[in-house]
């Protein structure tokens, strides 16, 4: 699989930004190791351009007629290789060269029909959609792997999604411009499109996992038959006799939950993709309970955790390293070994990396400032994963597997073969 051409630009006028992106794409398409006949375009814009979304899609579709399918959405920020754009007008595009019979773009006017066997799917969604969590779970159940990746659009103006399928709209649904509001849209992929995906929670467990043995709605009552509040304070190393210190420690603490039968903390000491992290929203001293922003069932495994810049950086590096380890062959040529061992400054995109392109969806509450400076999050990805084609956006909620997350990052790479 050849490298996917990608481009990004910022400009007060969308037409100028789109022209800059188009020039970059055409230059990359002319390179021998890049795809020259792409079929699917992934398009992400910041909310500064939300009102011009139809014009942007029309312009790119007309200038790139070989790209028959488009998918994407809007974010308060967007991402590309080594850079992020927040609070400025910008767009990013990646062109994927995939067999037409191995993917389908879906939307409200072109639902994913029974004629396509989905292996996994990229999903964009509107946070205002009723029963969104149930719709995400239902969509995951329609794939062979049960794995989705993507996120919720985030915008301070119009919330839009892009969805143009070369196979057309469903009969009776009327005409569609390719720009939508509400619901779900995205791309379903067949088994011939090989992907590797990881979730970074950006949290560090501060105590062993425990089993929830009694709960009342949002309130955790007992963990391993001990009062939940006593367990929490002991895990944090604070005394109930020092209320100010105890309250400060609790405010900096969250809880990672996994369904009964799943481990909350893996062998590496980090949370896996089965875990959802939720805030502690209150304490119940009378019952020695801990209230959280979820309603878990008895038997749920959980671990208290903390989120900070150091943990976020370490966990992001971890998932990039896991992806590279999964993709790098045990035996390789000197050329491949040199490409994989190259420093950040020398690590040009190379087929030896086995990554054709990458998509990164991060929480709008993360981004550079959380990691220490502008574009720091994307710079970490580049240093750890290598200089590969990458686009993405900063979301109002992240999607991985059949879960809706918050404050996470979902990194997915397209590979040349099954790992």
C-alpha positions in Angstrom: 0.0 0.0 0.0 1.4 3.4 -0.9 1.5 6.4 1.4 -1.7 8.4 1.5 -1.3 12.0 0.3 -2.2 14.6 3.0 -2.2 18.3 3.4 -3.2 21.1 5.8 -3.4 24.9 5.7 -4.7 27.9 7.5 -5.9 31.2 6.0 -8.7 33.7 6.8 -10.3 32.9 3.4 -11.3 29.3 3.0 -10.7 29.4 -0.8 -7.0 30.3 -0.2 -6.6 27.5 2.4 -8.3 25.0 0.1 -6.0 26.0 -2.8 -2.9 25.6 -0.6 -4.2 22.1 0.5 -4.9 21.2 -3.1 -1.4 22.2 -4.2 0.2 20.1 -1.5 -2.0 17.1 -2.3 -1.1 17.2 -6.0 2.6 17.5 -5.2 2.4 14.4 -3.0 0.4 12.4 -5.5 3.2 13.0 -8.0 5.7 11.3 -5.8 6.4 7.6 -6.7 5.9 6.3 -3.1 2.5 8.1 -2.7 -0.9 7.0 -3.9 -1.7 8.5 -7.3 -5.3 7.2 -7.7 -7.0 7.9 -4.3 -10.6 7.0 -3.9 -11.6 8.2 -0.4 -11.0 11.7 1.0 -11.0 12.5 4.8 -11.8 16.2 5.4 -11.6 18.0 8.7 -12.2 21.7 9.2 -12.2 24.0 12.2 -15.4 25.7 13.2 -14.3 29.0 11.6 -15.1 27.4 8.3 -18.4 25.6 9.4 -20.6 28.1 7.5 -18.6 27.5 4.3 -18.6 23.7 4.6 -20.7 23.0 1.4 -18.4 25.4 -0.6 -15.3 23.7 0.6 -16.6 20.2 -0.2 -17.8 21.3 -3.7 -14.4 22.9 -4.4 -12.4 19.9 -3.4 -14.7 17.4 -5.1 -14.5 19.4 -8.4 -10.7 19.7 -8.3 -10.2 16.0 -7.3 -12.8 14.2 -9.5 -11.0 10.9 -9.0 -11.9 10.9 -5.3 -15.5 9.6 -5.4 -16.1 9.4 -1.7 -15.7 11.9 1.2 -16.1 11.8 4.9 -15.2 14.1 7.8 -16.5 16.7 10.2 -15.8 19.9 12.1 -13.8 20.5 15.3 -12.8 23.4 17.5 -9.4 22.2 16.5 -7.9 20.0 13.8 -4.7 18.0 13.6 -2.2 16.9 11.1 1.3 15.5 11.2 3.3 17.4 13.8 0.8 20.3 14.0 -2.6 21.3 15.5 -4.8 24.2 14.7 -6.9 25.7 17.5 -9.0 28.9 17.3 -8.0 29.7 13.7 -9.5 28.9 10.3 -7.9 25.7 9.0 -8.6 22.5 7.1 -6.8 19.1 6.7 -7.3 16.5 4.1 -6.0 12.9 3.6 -6.6 11.0 0.4 -6.8 7.2 0.8 -6.3 4.7 -2.0 -8.6 1.9 -1.1 -10.5 -0.7 -3.2 -14.0 0.5 -3.8 -15.4 -2.9 -2.7 -13.7 -2.6 0.7 -15.4 0.5 2.1 -18.8 2.3 2.2 -19.5 5.9 3.2 -22.7 6.0 5.3 -25.0 8.8 6.5 -28.6 9.6 7.3 -29.5 9.7 3.6 -27.3 6.7 2.7 -27.4 4.2 5.7 -25.1 1.2 5.7 -27.2 -1.4 4.0 -27.1 -5.2 4.5 -25.2 -5.6 1.2 -21.9 -4.6 2.8 -20.2 -6.7 5.4 -18.5 -4.1 7.7 -15.4 -5.2 9.5 -14.9 -1.9 11.4 -15.9 1.7 10.9 -14.9 5.3 11.3 -17.7 7.2 12.9 -18.5 10.9 13.2 -21.4 12.0 15.3 -23.4 15.0 16.6 -23.4 15.2 20.4 -27.0 16.5 20.2 -28.3 13.3 18.7 -30.9 11.5 21.0 -29.8 8.1 22.4 -26.3 8.6 21.0 -24.6 6.0 23.2 -27.2 3.4 22.1 -26.7 4.3 18.5 -22.9 3.9 18.8 -23.4 0.5 20.4 -25.8 -0.5 17.7 -23.4 0.5 15.0 -20.6 -1.4 16.6 -22.8 -4.5 16.7 -23.2 -4.3 13.0 -19.5 -4.7 12.4 -17.7 -8.1 12.5 -15.1 -6.9 15.0 -17.4 -4.7 17.1 -14.7 -2.0 16.9 -15.5 1.7 15.9 -13.2 4.6 16.0 -13.9 8.3 15.6 -15.5 11.1 17.6 -18.2 13.7 18.2 -18.0 16.9 16.1 -17.2 20.0 18.2 -18.1 23.5 17.1 -19.0 26.9 18.5 -21.2 27.5 15.4 -22.7 25.0 13.0 -22.1 21.3 13.7 -21.5 19.7 10.3 -20.5 16.3 8.9 -19.2 15.4 5.5 -20.5 12.2 3.8 -20.4 11.6 0.1 -20.6 8.1 -1.3 -19.8 7.1 -4.8 -22.6 4.5 -4.6 -25.2 7.2 -4.1 -28.0 7.9 -1.6 -30.7 5.5 -0.6 -33.7 5.7 -3.0 -36.5 7.8 -1.5 -34.2 9.8 0.7 -34.0 12.8 -1.7 -31.0 14.7 -2.8 -28.1 15.4 -0.5 -25.3 17.9 -0.7 -22.8 15.8 1.2 -22.9 18.1 4.3 -25.1 17.0 7.2 -26.2 18.0 10.7 -27.2 15.5 13.4 -26.9 11.7 13.6 -24.0 9.5 12.6 -22.0 9.3 9.5 -18.6 7.8 8.5 -16.9 5.0 6.6 -17.4 1.3 7.1 -14.4 -0.8 6.1 -14.3 -4.3 4.9 -11.7 -7.0 6.0 -9.4 -6.0 3.1 -8.6 -2.7 4.8 -6.1 -3.4 7.6 -6.2 -1.1 10.6 -4.5 -1.0 14.0 -6.1 1.3 16.6 -5.3 2.2 20.2 -6.9 4.4 22.9 -4.9 6.6 25.2 -6.7 7.5 28.4 -4.1 9.9 29.6 -4.6 8.7 33.1 -2.4 6.8 35.6 -4.0 4.4 38.0 -3.1 5.3 41.6 -4.3 2.1 43.2 -5.1 -1.6 42.4 -8.3 -2.4 40.7 -11.2 -3.5 42.8 -14.7 -5.0 42.3 -17.8 -3.0 43.0 -19.9 -5.0 45.4 -22.8 -2.5 46.2 -24.1 0.5 44.3 -27.1 2.8 44.4 -27.4 4.6 41.0 -24.5 7.0 40.7 -23.2 6.2 44.3 -20.5 3.6 44.8 -21.2 2.0 48.2 -18.8 -0.8 48.7 -15.6 -2.0 47.0 -14.7 -5.5 47.9 -17.2 -5.2 50.8 -15.4 -2.2 52.2 -17.0 1.3 52.3 -16.1 3.0 49.0 -15.2 6.3 50.7 -12.8 4.6 53.1 -11.1 2.8 50.1 -10.8 6.0 48.2 -9.2 8.0 51.0 -6.8 5.1 51.8 -5.8 4.8 48.1 -5.1 8.5 48.0 -3.1 8.4 51.2 -5.2 11.1 53.0 -7.0 11.2 56.3 -10.7 12.0 56.7 -9.5 14.1 59.7 -7.9 16.6 57.3 -10.9 17.6 55.2 -9.2 20.3 53.1 -6.4 18.0 52.0 -8.8 15.1 51.4 -11.1 17.3 49.3 -8.1 18.6 47.2 -7.0 15.0 46.5 -10.5 13.8 45.6 -10.9 16.7 43.1 -7.8 15.5 41.3 -9.0 11.9 41.1 -11.2 10.1 38.6 -12.3 6.5 38.3 -11.7 4.0 35.5 -14.5 1.5 35.0 -14.6 -1.8 33.1 -17.4 -4.2 32.6 -17.7 -7.4 34.8 -15.2 -9.9 33.6 -12.8 -7.3 32.1 -9.6 -6.1 33.7 -9.5 -2.4 34.6 -5.7 -2.2 34.8 -3.7 -4.2 32.3 -0.4 -6.0 32.8 1.5 -2.8 31.8 -0.2 -0.9 34.6 -2.2 1.3 32.2 -5.9 1.4 31.2 -6.9 -0.4 28.1 -9.6 0.4 25.6 -12.2 -1.5 27.7 -12.0 1.1 30.4 -14.1 4.3 30.5 -12.9 7.1 32.8 -15.5 9.1 34.7 -15.4 12.0 37.1 -16.1 11.8 40.8 -19.0 14.2 41.3 -19.6 14.0 45.0 -19.2 12.2 48.3 -21.8 10.6 50.6 -20.3 10.7 54.1 -23.5 9.3 55.7 -23.2 6.1 53.7 -19.5 6.3 53.1 -20.2 6.4 49.4 -18.5 8.0 46.3 -20.7 9.5 43.6 -19.5 9.3 40.0 -20.7 10.4 36.6 -21.9 7.0 35.6 -24.2 4.2 36.9 -22.1 1.1 37.0 -23.4 -2.4 37.8 -22.4 -4.6 40.7 -19.4 -6.6 39.5 -17.8 -3.7 37.6 -14.0 -3.5 38.0 -12.6 -0.1 38.8 -9.5 1.7 39.7 -9.0 5.3 41.0 -6.7 7.3 38.8 -5.4 10.8 38.1 -5.0 12.7 34.9 -2.1 15.1 34.5 0.4 16.1 31.8 3.1 13.5 32.7 0.6 10.6 32.6 -0.9 11.9 29.3 2.5 12.1 27.7 3.6 8.6 28.9 0.3 7.0 27.8 0.4 8.6 24.4 4.0 7.4 23.8 2.9 3.9 25.0 0.1 3.5 22.4 2.4 4.7 19.6 5.1 2.2 20.7 2.5 -0.6 20.8 1.4 0.2 17.2 5.0 0.3 15.9 5.9 -2.9 17.7 2.8 -4.6 16.2 3.7 -3.5 12.7 7.5 -3.8 12.6 8.6 -7.2 11.1 11.1 -9.4 13.0 13.3 -9.7 10.0 13.9 -6.7 7.7 16.2 -5.3 5.1 19.0 -2.8 5.9 16.9 -0.1 4.1 13.9 -0.9 6.3 15.9 -1.0 9.5 17.5 2.3 8.6 14.0 3.9 8.0 12.6 2.6 11.3 15.7 3.7 13.3 15.9 7.2 11.9 15.7 10.1 14.2 12.7 12.5 14.1 14.6 15.0 11.9 15.4 12.2 9.4 12.3 10.1 9.6 10.7 10.9 6.2 7.5 8.8 5.4 8.7 5.4 4.2 6.9 2.3 3.0 9.1 0.2 5.4 7.1 1.6 8.3 4.1 -0.3 6.9 1.8 2.7 7.7 0.0 4.3 4.8 -1.7 6.9 6.9 -3.0 7.7 10.3 -6.1 9.3 11.9 -6.0 10.9 15.3 -9.0 12.0 17.3 -8.3 13.7 20.5 -10.4 15.4 23.1 -10.9 19.2 22.7 -9.9 19.5 26.3 -6.5 18.0 25.6 -4.4 19.5 22.8 -1.0 21.3 23.2 -1.7 23.2 26.4 -2.3 20.0 28.3 0.9 18.6 26.9 3.1 21.6 27.5 2.8 23.9 24.5 1.2 24.5 21.1 1.1 21.3 18.9 3.0 19.4 21.7 0.5 16.5 21.5 1.0 16.0 17.8 4.8 16.4 18.2 4.7 13.5 20.6 2.8 11.4 18.1 5.4 12.1 15.4 8.4 11.4 17.6 6.9 8.1 18.8 5.1 6.9 15.7 7.4 8.4 13.0 6.8 10.9 10.3 3.7 9.4 8.7 0.7 10.9 6.9 -1.8 12.0 9.6 -5.0 14.0 9.9 -7.6 14.3 12.6 -9.7 16.6 14.8 -10.3 17.6 18.4 -13.7 16.2 19.4 -16.4 16.7 21.9 -16.2 13.0 22.8 -14.2 10.2 21.4 -15.4 6.8 20.0 -13.5 3.5 20.3 -15.0 0.0 20.3 -18.6 0.5 21.3 -17.8 3.2 23.9 -18.1 6.9 24.1 -15.1 8.4 25.9 -14.0 11.8 27.2 -10.5 13.3 27.6 -9.0 10.5 25.5 -7.1 10.1 22.2 -7.9 7.5 19.6 -5.0 6.8 17.2 -5.7 4.5 14.2 -3.3 3.6 11.4 -3.9 2.1 7.9 -1.4 -0.6 7.3 -0.3 -2.5 4.2 -1.3 -5.9 5.5 -2.9 -7.6 8.5 -0.5 -7.4 11.5 
